[in-house]
Amino acid sequence: MRVVGIDLAGLETNETGFCLLDSEEGKDSIAVKRLLSDREILDEIDSLNQEKKVEVVAIDAPFDWPEQGYLRKSDLLLKNRGFSPLSPIFPGMKPLTRRGKMLSGILKKRGFSVIEVFSKASEKILGLDKKKAANKDEYDALICALTGKAYLQGKYEDLDGIVIPR
């Protein structure tokens, strides 16, 4: 299976963590890097997909806005589990939400399966520790990819649009 994990930055001038997770015969191959622009991200996914089908793209960013109030139903479900998602409409989150919505829309139109993830929840559920990570963006992209792998294996929960591992 081939999974892409993306720890999306709100602005193209900030680094986005990008992870490719290839899993064959019980062995995982992991490659991480940092990208900047939407074009770089889309070109990288297209290039990887030409080599071998990308089965899912897992992105740590909101894909939509709350219908009312500050939080979406999915955010409230995360809060009920003890996590602390930020509102997509907070000033610092608005650029990330716009970018997440736009990139996920483009990828879906291109035929990719795309899921929204919350890497902080996935990290805790998987029992991992960010303190040992050399680069936060790459580490979070790996967490996204591992969540995508759990999704493909059917070992996940869908909290009204946000996927977390089981």
Kinemage of the C-alpha trace (Angstrom):
@kinemage 1
@onewidth
@group {chain A} dominant
@subgroup {mainchain}
@vectorlist {calphas} color= white
{ca met a 1} P 0.000 0.000 0.000
{ca arg a 2} L 1.135 3.544 -0.698
{ca val a 3} L 0.101 6.363 1.640
{ca val a 4} L 0.966 10.052 1.661
{ca gly a 5} L 0.840 11.994 4.940
{ca ile a 6} L 0.873 15.782 4.945
{ca asp a 7} L 1.342 18.109 7.914
{ca leu a 8} L 0.059 21.144 6.059
{ca ala a 9} L 1.349 24.615 6.892
{ca gly a 10} L -1.129 27.477 6.751
{ca leu a 11} L 1.045 29.495 4.382
{ca glu a 12} L 3.101 28.431 1.370
{ca thr a 13} L 6.064 30.349 2.815
{ca asn a 14} L 6.183 27.915 5.765
{ca glu a 15} L 7.390 24.332 5.489
{ca thr a 16} L 4.862 21.550 5.064
{ca gly a 17} L 5.857 18.111 6.293
{ca phe a 18} L 5.446 15.397 3.650
{ca cys a 19} L 5.719 11.643 4.180
{ca leu a 20} L 5.530 8.721 1.787
{ca leu a 21} L 4.771 5.399 3.457
{ca asp a 22} L 5.095 2.321 1.270
{ca ser a 23} L 4.044 -0.918 2.908
{ca glu a 24} L 4.636 -4.267 1.238
{ca glu a 25} L 4.646 -7.745 2.753
{ca gly a 26} L 4.636 -6.378 6.295
{ca lys a 27} L 7.612 -4.078 5.718
{ca asp a 28} L 7.278 -0.294 5.788
{ca ser a 29} L 9.457 2.075 3.808
{ca ile a 30} L 9.273 5.694 4.948
{ca ala a 31} L 10.555 8.832 3.227
{ca val a 32} L 10.006 12.310 4.659
{ca lys a 33} L 10.736 15.764 3.333
{ca arg a 34} L 9.566 19.340 3.576
{ca leu a 35} L 7.789 21.201 0.802
{ca leu a 36} L 6.488 24.737 0.474
{ca ser a 37} L 4.046 25.548 -2.321
{ca asp a 38} L 0.757 23.946 -3.279
{ca arg a 39} L 2.294 23.228 -6.675
{ca glu a 40} L 5.213 21.325 -5.055
{ca ile a 41} L 2.787 19.247 -2.976
{ca leu a 42} L 0.505 18.427 -5.905
{ca asp a 43} L 3.424 17.670 -8.248
{ca glu a 44} L 5.018 15.363 -5.653
{ca ile a 45} L 1.779 13.407 -5.187
{ca asp a 46} L 1.218 13.170 -8.953
{ca ser a 47} L 4.795 11.958 -9.462
{ca leu a 48} L 4.500 9.311 -6.740
{ca asn a 49} L 1.148 8.180 -8.143
{ca gln a 50} L 2.703 7.615 -11.578
{ca glu a 51} L 5.251 5.214 -10.045
{ca lys a 52} L 2.648 3.329 -7.997
{ca lys a 53} L -0.930 4.184 -7.038
{ca val a 54} L -1.273 6.391 -3.969
{ca glu a 55} L -4.155 4.770 -2.096
{ca val a 56} L -4.860 7.585 0.346
{ca val a 57} L -3.631 11.091 1.158
{ca ala a 58} L -3.968 11.933 4.867
{ca ile a 59} L -3.823 15.671 5.643
{ca asp a 60} L -3.558 17.329 9.051
{ca ala a 61} L -5.685 20.417 8.347
{ca pro a 62} L -9.375 21.279 8.520
{ca phe a 63} L -11.225 20.711 5.249
{ca asp a 64} L -14.237 22.863 6.074
{ca trp a 65} L -15.764 25.528 8.303
{ca pro a 66} L -18.161 25.192 11.233
{ca glu a 67} L -21.802 25.449 10.199
{ca gln a 68} L -22.357 27.599 13.274
{ca gly a 69} L -20.302 28.654 16.244
{ca tyr a 70} L -16.568 28.042 16.511
{ca leu a 71} L -16.252 24.272 16.196
{ca arg a 72} L -17.418 21.643 13.731
{ca lys a 73} L -19.158 18.490 14.939
{ca ser a 74} L -15.896 16.591 14.312
{ca asp a 75} L -13.985 19.055 16.521
{ca leu a 76} L -16.549 18.598 19.307
{ca leu a 77} L -16.189 14.815 19.040
{ca leu a 78} L -12.409 15.212 19.436
{ca lys a 79} L -12.931 17.477 22.468
{ca asn a 80} L -15.214 14.840 24.006
{ca arg a 81} L -12.274 12.409 23.713
{ca gly a 82} L -9.988 14.809 25.616
{ca phe a 83} L -8.215 16.410 22.637
{ca ser a 84} L -7.943 20.144 21.979
{ca pro a 85} L -8.578 21.008 18.325
{ca leu a 86} L -8.438 24.674 17.409
{ca ser a 87} L -11.378 26.331 15.746
{ca pro a 88} L -11.018 26.537 11.951
{ca ile a 89} L -12.224 30.144 12.188
{ca phe a 90} L -9.576 31.369 14.645
{ca pro a 91} L -7.428 33.990 12.869
{ca gly a 92} L -4.299 31.806 12.838
{ca met a 93} L -6.289 28.798 11.570
{ca lys a 94} L -8.178 30.496 8.737
{ca pro a 95} L -5.292 30.286 6.214
{ca leu a 96} L -4.764 26.604 7.106
{ca thr a 97} L -8.463 25.837 6.711
{ca arg a 98} L -8.612 27.625 3.336
{ca arg a 99} L -5.521 25.751 2.154
{ca gly a 100} L -6.739 22.385 3.483
{ca lys a 101} L -10.128 22.835 1.831
{ca met a 102} L -8.550 23.873 -1.484
{ca leu a 103} L -5.889 21.110 -1.644
{ca ser a 104} L -8.263 18.346 -0.553
{ca gly a 105} L -10.754 19.526 -3.187
{ca ile a 106} L -8.146 19.464 -5.964
{ca leu a 107} L -6.900 16.014 -4.931
{ca lys a 108} L -10.431 14.598 -4.775
{ca lys a 109} L -11.176 16.008 -8.250
{ca arg a 110} L -8.030 14.215 -9.465
{ca gly a 111} L -9.413 10.940 -8.137
{ca phe a 112} L -7.416 10.602 -4.923
{ca ser a 113} L -8.899 9.298 -1.696
{ca val a 114} L -8.255 12.097 0.821
{ca ile a 115} L -8.868 12.036 4.570
{ca glu a 116} L -8.651 14.714 7.233
{ca val a 117} L -6.644 13.674 10.278
{ca phe a 118} L -5.743 15.255 13.603
{ca ser a 119} L -2.128 14.268 14.214
{ca lys a 120} L -2.128 15.104 17.936
{ca ala a 121} L -4.933 12.594 18.536
{ca ser a 122} L -3.296 9.988 16.304
{ca glu a 123} L 0.045 10.423 18.072
{ca lys a 124} L -1.520 9.799 21.481
{ca ile a 125} L -3.623 6.847 20.281
{ca leu a 126} L -0.575 5.249 18.621
{ca gly a 127} L 1.530 5.809 21.758
{ca leu a 128} L 4.246 7.797 19.999
{ca asp a 129} L 6.453 10.567 21.388
{ca lys a 130} L 7.237 13.761 19.486
{ca lys a 131} L 10.124 14.577 21.845
{ca lys a 132} L 12.361 12.178 19.928
{ca ala a 133} L 11.580 13.716 16.513
{ca ala a 134} L 14.329 15.524 14.635
{ca asn a 135} L 11.832 17.690 12.727
{ca lys a 136} L 8.275 18.409 13.945
{ca asp a 137} L 6.775 18.855 10.457
{ca glu a 138} L 8.225 15.606 9.116
{ca tyr a 139} L 7.252 13.751 12.302
{ca asp a 140} L 3.648 14.990 12.082
{ca ala a 141} L 3.545 14.011 8.388
{ca leu a 142} L 4.635 10.486 9.438
{ca ile a 143} L 1.806 10.412 12.019
{ca cys a 144} L -0.600 11.403 9.212
{ca ala a 145} L 0.732 8.596 7.007
{ca leu a 146} L 0.375 6.053 9.828
{ca thr a 147} L -3.218 7.218 10.293
{ca gly a 148} L -3.760 6.746 6.549
{ca lys a 149} L -2.361 3.212 6.825
{ca ala a 150} L -4.748 2.449 9.712
{ca tyr a 151} L -7.575 3.804 7.547
{ca leu a 152} L -6.702 1.470 4.684
{ca gln a 153} L -6.458 -1.475 7.089
{ca gly a 154} L -9.904 -0.697 8.529
{ca lys a 155} L -8.366 0.088 11.937
{ca tyr a 156} L -9.828 3.558 12.319
{ca glu a 157} L -12.731 5.633 13.584
{ca asp a 158} L -14.396 8.382 11.586
{ca leu a 159} L -15.358 11.245 13.885
{ca asp a 160} L -17.728 12.994 11.477
{ca gly a 161} L -14.998 13.545 8.894
{ca ile a 162} L -11.817 13.366 10.985
{ca val a 163} L -10.106 9.974 10.854
{ca ile a 164} L -8.242 8.648 13.904
{ca pro a 165} L -6.623 5.222 14.415
{ca arg a 166} L -8.324 2.635 16.580
